[in-house]
């Protein structure tokens, strides 16, 4: 069932991922996660330049950052945030020799960075966990600069098969609080915070990459 109170919701998510943290990088799901990291970087690799600032929301154990570290210059600034302290500790250990990559415990409901700060924002496989997804998108829009890009990857509920898969995931991981959306519903949520999808690509059929930018109010 949906949890109405944000703090109760977040407490449950923290416990879930703290408990899962030691096994997160093992098994079949790690193959999926690593593939998603590589594909996400491919989407924006040409946009990563000398002083690019990158945010990874729901960074988990820092897998995306490990892959990024192979592709970025030293001046690129990378920040990973996650609600799970145990996940963050593992992420720090895995990326301890990368001086331009940092991690902190934080929630997407209150991203600890100033307005217009980031050139690229990633949110991979975690959006369905957020308590107030509309506010989360508002926070993401706030920290993106005018020409920023937002890469969202999550399971979508488009069509019967994908809806059944989304439901199956909530059972497998005991995430009855999770919220998956059809693409058309996500588009409406993005429009409310001045964001638009400029490209969409299915990922392993059940999930989708959404490449998102800020709306140009002058258009």
One Martini backbone bead per residue (centre of mass of N, CA, C, O) as a GRO file, in nm:
protein
  219
    1UNK     BB    1   0.100   0.032   0.013
    2UNK     BB    2   0.066   0.355   0.045
    3UNK     BB    3   0.267   0.608   0.184
    4UNK     BB    4   0.190   0.913   0.318
    5UNK     BB    5   0.444   0.946   0.482
    6UNK     BB    6   0.752   1.049   0.412
    7UNK     BB    7   0.923   0.940   0.655
    8UNK     BB    8   0.819   0.649   0.641
    9UNK     BB    9   0.903   0.595   0.356
   10UNK     BB   10   1.212   0.657   0.385
   11UNK     BB   11   1.266   0.453   0.610
   12UNK     BB   12   1.203   0.205   0.436
   13UNK     BB   13   1.410   0.253   0.211
   14UNK     BB   14   1.662   0.255   0.385
   15UNK     BB   15   1.637  -0.032   0.497
   16UNK     BB   16   1.631  -0.184   0.230
   17UNK     BB   17   1.921  -0.072   0.123
   18UNK     BB   18   2.093  -0.142   0.362
   19UNK     BB   19   2.034  -0.452   0.346
   20UNK     BB   20   2.128  -0.471   0.026
   21UNK     BB   21   2.422  -0.356  -0.014
   22UNK     BB   22   2.609  -0.622  -0.003
   23UNK     BB   23   2.435  -0.745  -0.277
   24UNK     BB   24   2.408  -0.533  -0.515
   25UNK     BB   25   2.683  -0.640  -0.685
   26UNK     BB   26   2.514  -0.904  -0.726
   27UNK     BB   27   2.410  -1.087  -0.968
   28UNK     BB   28   2.171  -1.030  -1.212
   29UNK     BB   29   2.116  -0.724  -1.146
   30UNK     BB   30   2.406  -0.620  -1.198
   31UNK     BB   31   2.394  -0.653  -1.504
   32UNK     BB   32   2.175  -0.446  -1.550
   33UNK     BB   33   2.306  -0.202  -1.415
   34UNK     BB   34   2.568  -0.194  -1.588
   35UNK     BB   35   2.424  -0.153  -1.856
   36UNK     BB   36   2.285   0.116  -1.774
   37UNK     BB   37   2.542   0.277  -1.733
   38UNK     BB   38   2.663   0.257  -2.017
   39UNK     BB   39   2.418   0.372  -2.175
   40UNK     BB   40   2.400   0.647  -2.029
   41UNK     BB   41   2.677   0.753  -2.117
   42UNK     BB   42   2.636   0.739  -2.423
   43UNK     BB   43   2.414   0.963  -2.440
   44UNK     BB   44   2.636   1.202  -2.303
   45UNK     BB   45   2.940   1.198  -2.387
   46UNK     BB   46   2.953   1.457  -2.581
   47UNK     BB   47   2.874   1.654  -2.318
   48UNK     BB   48   3.148   1.584  -2.185
   49UNK     BB   49   3.355   1.820  -2.044
   50UNK     BB   50   3.578   1.993  -1.870
   51UNK     BB   51   3.329   2.143  -1.658
   52UNK     BB   52   3.138   1.929  -1.590
   53UNK     BB   53   2.825   1.873  -1.417
   54UNK     BB   54   2.733   1.587  -1.211
   55UNK     BB   55   2.431   1.402  -1.129
   56UNK     BB   56   2.347   1.124  -0.901
   57UNK     BB   57   2.041   0.981  -0.840
   58UNK     BB   58   2.054   0.708  -0.675
   59UNK     BB   59   2.364   0.575  -0.671
   60UNK     BB   60   2.429   0.380  -0.461
   61UNK     BB   61   2.745   0.205  -0.515
   62UNK     BB   62   2.883   0.367  -0.769
   63UNK     BB   63   2.873   0.250  -1.068
   64UNK     BB   64   2.857   0.494  -1.255
   65UNK     BB   65   3.122   0.625  -1.156
   66UNK     BB   66   3.311   0.404  -1.249
   67UNK     BB   67   3.243   0.444  -1.552
   68UNK     BB   68   3.300   0.748  -1.573
   69UNK     BB   69   3.607   0.743  -1.493
   70UNK     BB   70   3.684   0.634  -1.794
   71UNK     BB   71   3.559   0.922  -1.952
   72UNK     BB   72   3.685   1.150  -1.772
   73UNK     BB   73   3.799   1.435  -1.664
   74UNK     BB   74   3.928   1.595  -1.389
   75UNK     BB   75   3.723   1.855  -1.411
   76UNK     BB   76   3.504   1.681  -1.362
   77UNK     BB   77   3.193   1.693  -1.177
   78UNK     BB   78   3.091   1.445  -0.930
   79UNK     BB   79   2.764   1.356  -0.787
   80UNK     BB   80   2.639   1.145  -0.525
   81UNK     BB   81   2.308   1.040  -0.423
   82UNK     BB   82   2.165   0.890  -0.117
   83UNK     BB   83   1.951   0.753   0.135
   84UNK     BB   84   2.176   0.533   0.186
   85UNK     BB   85   2.442   0.493   0.391
   86UNK     BB   86   2.555   0.217   0.295
   87UNK     BB   87   2.579   0.285  -0.003
   88UNK     BB   88   2.773   0.527   0.031
   89UNK     BB   89   3.010   0.374   0.158
   90UNK     BB   90   3.061   0.193  -0.089
   91UNK     BB   91   3.099   0.417  -0.299
   92UNK     BB   92   3.349   0.541  -0.167
   93UNK     BB   93   3.529   0.289  -0.177
   94UNK     BB   94   3.512   0.244  -0.496
   95UNK     BB   95   3.600   0.582  -0.531
   96UNK     BB   96   3.864   0.677  -0.358
   97UNK     BB   97   4.060   0.766  -0.623
   98UNK     BB   98   3.841   0.994  -0.697
   99UNK     BB   99   3.859   1.337  -0.672
  100UNK     BB  100   3.590   1.421  -0.864
  101UNK     BB  101   3.429   1.227  -0.659
  102UNK     BB  102   3.115   1.242  -0.477
  103UNK     BB  103   2.937   1.168  -0.160
  104UNK     BB  104   2.587   1.169  -0.031
  105UNK     BB  105   2.342   1.197   0.201
  106UNK     BB  106   2.024   1.210   0.026
  107UNK     BB  107   1.732   1.365  -0.096
  108UNK     BB  108   1.529   1.447  -0.366
  109UNK     BB  109   1.347   1.648  -0.192
  110UNK     BB  110   1.659   1.771  -0.106
  111UNK     BB  111   1.886   1.903  -0.288
  112UNK     BB  112   2.238   1.990  -0.201
  113UNK     BB  113   2.200   2.230  -0.431
  114UNK     BB  114   2.205   2.474  -0.639
  115UNK     BB  115   2.094   2.651  -0.871
  116UNK     BB  116   2.197   2.573  -1.190
  117UNK     BB  117   2.449   2.352  -1.158
  118UNK     BB  118   2.378   2.131  -1.378
  119UNK     BB  119   2.433   1.954  -1.684
  120UNK     BB  120   2.392   1.658  -1.553
  121UNK     BB  121   2.123   1.418  -1.489
  122UNK     BB  122   2.078   1.124  -1.298
  123UNK     BB  123   1.806   0.859  -1.306
  124UNK     BB  124   1.850   0.521  -1.204
  125UNK     BB  125   1.619   0.296  -1.096
  126UNK     BB  126   1.450   0.512  -0.867
  127UNK     BB  127   1.181   0.674  -0.913
  128UNK     BB  128   0.966   0.462  -0.787
  129UNK     BB  129   1.062   0.537  -0.475
  130UNK     BB  130   0.929   0.804  -0.461
  131UNK     BB  131   0.707   0.985  -0.288
  132UNK     BB  132   0.737   1.278  -0.446
  133UNK     BB  133   0.765   1.304  -0.777
  134UNK     BB  134   0.695   1.595  -0.845
  135UNK     BB  135   0.902   1.725  -0.653
  136UNK     BB  136   1.149   1.586  -0.766
  137UNK     BB  137   1.132   1.727  -1.045
  138UNK     BB  138   1.160   2.011  -0.931
  139UNK     BB  139   1.446   1.971  -0.817
  140UNK     BB  140   1.583   1.892  -1.078
  141UNK     BB  141   1.519   2.152  -1.232
  142UNK     BB  142   1.663   2.345  -1.036
  143UNK     BB  143   1.969   2.212  -1.077
  144UNK     BB  144   1.941   2.279  -1.364
  145UNK     BB  145   2.046   2.412  -1.631
  146UNK     BB  146   1.939   2.549  -1.919
  147UNK     BB  147   2.123   2.307  -2.085
  148UNK     BB  148   2.034   2.070  -1.946
  149UNK     BB  149   2.043   1.712  -1.866
  150UNK     BB  150   1.799   1.439  -1.830
  151UNK     BB  151   1.840   1.100  -1.712
  152UNK     BB  152   1.580   0.861  -1.739
  153UNK     BB  153   1.543   0.538  -1.570
  154UNK     BB  154   1.258   0.316  -1.615
  155UNK     BB  155   0.990   0.158  -1.558
  156UNK     BB  156   0.706   0.104  -1.763
  157UNK     BB  157   0.327   0.116  -1.808
  158UNK     BB  158   0.321   0.020  -2.114
  159UNK     BB  159   0.106  -0.188  -2.124
  160UNK     BB  160   0.045  -0.501  -2.011
  161UNK     BB  161   0.331  -0.624  -1.977
  162UNK     BB  162   0.458  -0.383  -1.820
  163UNK     BB  163   0.253  -0.379  -1.590
  164UNK     BB  164   0.318  -0.666  -1.490
  165UNK     BB  165   0.616  -0.612  -1.431
  166UNK     BB  166   0.578  -0.391  -1.222
  167UNK     BB  167   0.416  -0.568  -1.029
  168UNK     BB  168   0.633  -0.788  -0.992
  169UNK     BB  169   0.848  -0.606  -0.858
  170UNK     BB  170   0.681  -0.538  -0.602
  171UNK     BB  171   0.695  -0.836  -0.508
  172UNK     BB  172   0.993  -0.917  -0.513
  173UNK     BB  173   1.075  -0.634  -0.335
  174UNK     BB  174   0.849  -0.528  -0.150
  175UNK     BB  175   0.711  -0.255  -0.323
  176UNK     BB  176   0.408  -0.129  -0.260
  177UNK     BB  177   0.502   0.189  -0.284
  178UNK     BB  178   0.544   0.192  -0.572
  179UNK     BB  179   0.576   0.410  -0.882
  180UNK     BB  180   0.442   0.359  -1.194
  181UNK     BB  181   0.445   0.478  -1.543
  182UNK     BB  182   0.324   0.616  -1.798
  183UNK     BB  183   0.434   0.819  -2.036
  184UNK     BB  184   0.197   1.026  -2.037
  185UNK     BB  185   0.219   1.088  -1.732
  186UNK     BB  186   0.511   1.187  -1.730
  187UNK     BB  187   0.476   1.424  -1.921
  188UNK     BB  188   0.286   1.584  -1.731
  189UNK     BB  189   0.486   1.611  -1.499
  190UNK     BB  190   0.707   1.764  -1.660
  191UNK     BB  191   0.537   2.012  -1.755
  192UNK     BB  192   0.500   2.134  -1.460
  193UNK     BB  193   0.847   2.180  -1.467
  194UNK     BB  194   0.970   2.254  -1.752
  195UNK     BB  195   0.975   1.968  -1.904
  196UNK     BB  196   1.120   1.759  -2.176
  197UNK     BB  197   1.102   1.517  -2.419
  198UNK     BB  198   1.352   1.439  -2.683
  199UNK     BB  199   1.396   1.127  -2.596
  200UNK     BB  200   1.321   0.772  -2.661
  201UNK     BB  201   1.423   0.445  -2.510
  202UNK     BB  202   1.424   0.127  -2.495
  203UNK     BB  203   1.501  -0.106  -2.212
  204UNK     BB  204   1.452  -0.423  -2.216
  205UNK     BB  205   1.145  -0.321  -2.288
  206UNK     BB  206   1.044  -0.239  -1.980
  207UNK     BB  207   1.220   0.006  -2.021
  208UNK     BB  208   1.322   0.365  -2.013
  209UNK     BB  209   1.468   0.618  -2.187
  210UNK     BB  210   1.491   0.964  -2.083
  211UNK     BB  211   1.541   1.259  -2.262
  212UNK     BB  212   1.587   1.569  -2.087
  213UNK     BB  213   1.466   1.909  -2.092
  214UNK     BB  214   1.427   2.236  -2.109
  215UNK     BB  215   1.214   2.467  -2.160
  216UNK     BB  216   1.154   2.719  -2.401
  217UNK     BB  217   0.987   3.014  -2.331
  218UNK     BB  218   1.052   3.155  -2.625
  219UNK     BB  219   0.897   2.951  -2.827
   0.00000   0.00000   0.00000
